[in-house]
Amino acid sequence: MLLDRASLDLVPAVDAVLEALGGDARFKRELPAAQVELVGPPAATVGEAAGALAGARRTLAGLAADGRLAFAAAGVHPTAPAEGELNRGAVYDHTRREFGPIARRQLVFGLHVHVAVPGADAAIAVYNGLRARLPELAALGANGAFYAGADSGLASVRPVLSRLLPRQGVPPALSSMEAYADALAWGTAAGALPSPSQWWWELRLHPLLGTVEVRVPDAQATVADAAALAAVVHALIGHLAARHAADGTSSGAAPADTWRIEENRWSACRHGVEGTLADLVTGERRPTREVLHALLAELGPAAEALGCAAELASAGALVERNGALRQREVAAAGGGAPGVVADLAARFAPGAAG
């Protein structure tokens, strides 16, 4: 989030920021003009990726030295108006024309984790297996409780805003890479997809980078929290890939019904780590925290193999107190929604106060 240093309001200054950065490839435009996207290079480990993210955040913090700008990361800005200025460009102009005022409400900020999974069959299996785990990742990464100056009543309001657009939320199961290609071809023919990048689901096989991309967590206030979530994603994908290599499946069962996953997804949106999640076969409900602790324990061996055991261990702290819960604590301590923005800005750069 690009913020005015004095007011901490969103400021549509991405063009000025990118100009000051001199074409640095780590920083890119996105739809909102008050947003800059930080893009890391391919990395062998979560630690390496987190180091790149930390360096990018420090670079942005350096731009704030003149006192005009500040930066912060969360699912949404806690006090900004509902609509904002958008960037121009072929894809963005299509979004503006097609969706009108709804497009101006897409002031949302997410954490996207890409993992390479060699082999089409393996990538499809991992993708189908990940669909069922999106609610857990969403609950852990919920960091958007305050919106338009008030508590939204949700752990993350971002998915509610995102779903004003099509192709959002839990994605469809895919039977093969050919089926995915057919879906993209149909979307192009129907005029729905001027670019493959507009296949916007919370999980996708990235059509240009060739990765499995998990898009469900909110942007995280700190690099450490982003690294913890990235470790869960990396270990989970490694776990599913290993299962596929061993027995040709990702979960031992057919892909779960989308509507059942969406019931759990709603609990993650509404309650975050404080809700319940239902077994997708039996319907048995368990506390979300219990499910998450079990998931982290299950992923321990995969995390060791992938070199992200330390980051995975730190995810345990998010199970107890994720970003949404911290936001409410800050607000309750007397700062209200403006205090939440100030707290986010104070913790953006690695080593910052707070």
VENGI-V239141 format. One record per residue. N is the residue number from 1. RES is the residue in one small letter. PHI is phi in whole degrees, -180 to 180 (none if undefined). Layout:
# VENGI-V239141
N:RES:PHI  N:RES:PHI
This chain:
# VENGI-V239141
1:m:none  2:l:-92  3:l:-121  4:d:-71  5:r:-60  6:a:-79  7:s:-94  8:l:63  9:d:-77  10:l:-62  11:v:-131  12:p:-77  13:a:-119  14:v:-64  15:d:-62  16:a:-66  17:v:-64  18:l:-65  19:e:-64  20:a:-65  21:l:-83  22:g:65  23:g:81  24:d:-57  25:a:-69  26:r:-76  27:f:-126  28:k:-139  29:r:-75  30:e:-132  31:l:-59  32:p:-72  33:a:-75  34:a:-102  35:q:-131  36:v:-122  37:e:-93  38:l:-97  39:v:-119  40:g:-92  41:p:-75  42:p:-54  43:a:-133  44:a:-78  45:t:-137  46:v:-63  47:g:-59  48:e:-65  49:a:-64  50:a:-65  51:g:-64  52:a:-66  53:l:-64  54:a:-62  55:g:-63  56:a:-65  57:r:-66  58:r:-65  59:t:-61  60:l:-64  61:a:-61  62:g:-63  63:l:-69  64:a:-79  65:a:-64  66:d:-79  67:g:86  68:r:-94  69:l:-122  70:a:-138  71:f:-138  72:a:-158  73:a:-136  74:a:-166  75:g:-66  76:v:-146  77:h:-78  78:p:-68  79:t:-126  80:a:-67  81:p:-59  82:a:-67  83:e:-115  84:g:-144  85:e:-76  86:l:-112  87:n:-76  88:r:-104  89:g:151  90:a:-57  91:v:-69  92:y:-66  93:d:-65  94:h:-62  95:t:-61  96:r:-62  97:r:-67  98:e:-74  99:f:-112  100:g:54  101:p:-59  102:i:-61  103:a:-61  104:r:-71  105:r:-90  106:q:-86  107:l:-89  108:v:-123  109:f:-137  110:g:-121  111:l:-107  112:h:-111  113:v:-116  114:h:-103  115:v:-134  116:a:-77  117:v:-126  118:p:-64  119:g:98  120:a:-62  121:d:-62  122:a:-65  123:a:-63  124:i:-64  125:a:-63  126:v:-64  127:y:-56  128:n:-64  129:g:-69  130:l:-68  131:r:-52  132:a:-70  133:r:-100  134:l:-58  135:p:-60  136:e:-63  137:l:-65  138:a:-66  139:a:-63  140:l:-63  141:g:-98  142:a:-67  143:n:-150  144:g:-152  145:a:-82  146:f:-106  147:y:-150  148:a:55  149:g:89  150:a:-142  151:d:-69  152:s:-74  153:g:82  154:l:-116  155:a:-70  156:s:-148  157:v:-85  158:r:-56  159:p:-65  160:v:-66  161:l:-70  162:s:-62  163:r:-77  164:l:-68  165:l:-101  166:p:-77  167:r:57  168:q:-122  169:g:82  170:v:-69  171:p:-80  172:p:-71  173:a:-68  174:l:-123  175:s:-84  176:s:-167  177:m:-66  178:e:-64  179:a:-64  180:y:-65  181:a:-60  182:d:-64  183:a:-64  184:l:-66  185:a:-65  186:w:-63  187:g:-61  188:t:-69  189:a:-63  190:a:-81  191:g:80  192:a:-83  193:l:-125  194:p:-65  195:s:-143  196:p:-58  197:s:-66  198:q:-88  199:w:-80  200:w:-93  201:w:-56  202:e:-74  203:l:-148  204:r:-155  205:l:-87  206:h:-66  207:p:-74  208:l:-108  209:l:-89  210:g:72  211:t:-118  212:v:-86  213:e:-115  214:v:-97  215:r:-120  216:v:-82  217:p:-72  218:d:-66  219:a:-58  220:q:-104  221:a:-61  222:t:-124  223:v:-63  224:a:-62  225:d:-69  226:a:-62  227:a:-66  228:a:-63  229:l:-67  230:a:-61  231:a:-66  232:v:-63  233:v:-63  234:h:-62  235:a:-66  236:l:-65  237:i:-66  238:g:-62  239:h:-63  240:l:-68  241:a:-66  242:a:-65  243:r:-65  244:h:-63  245:a:-64  246:a:-79  247:d:-135  248:g:81  249:t:-132  250:s:-105  251:s:-140  252:g:80  253:a:-148  254:a:-65  255:p:-54  256:a:-69  257:d:-61  258:t:-59  259:w:-65  260:r:-69  261:i:-60  262:e:-66  263:e:-63  264:n:-67  265:r:-63  266:w:-65  267:s:-60  268:a:-65  269:c:-66  270:r:-77  271:h:-113  272:g:60  273:v:-77  274:e:-94  275:g:-96  276:t:-129  277:l:-127  278:a:-104  279:d:-59  280:l:-74  281:v:-103  282:t:-93  283:g:84  284:e:-61  285:r:-98  286:r:-135  287:p:-57  288:t:-59  289:r:-61  290:e:-63  291:v:-63  292:l:-69  293:h:-62  294:a:-65  295:l:-63  296:l:-62  297:a:-65  298:e:-64  299:l:-87  300:g:-53  301:p:-61  302:a:-64  303:a:-64  304:e:-60  305:a:-65  306:l:-95  307:g:77  308:c:-127  309:a:-64  310:a:-65  311:e:-67  312:l:-63  313:a:-61  314:s:-70  315:a:-66  316:g:-60  317:a:-67  318:l:-71  319:v:-61  320:e:-83  321:r:-153  322:n:-86  323:g:-62  324:a:-63  325:l:-68  326:r:-64  327:q:-57  328:r:-69  329:e:-65  330:v:-63  331:a:-63  332:a:-69  333:a:-74  334:g:122  335:g:-85  336:g:60  337:a:-62  338:p:-60  339:g:-66  340:v:-65  341:v:-61  342:a:-61  343:d:-65  344:l:-62  345:a:-66  346:a:-67  347:r:-104  348:f:-67  349:a:-86  350:p:-56  351:g:85  352:a:-71  353:a:-63  354:g:92
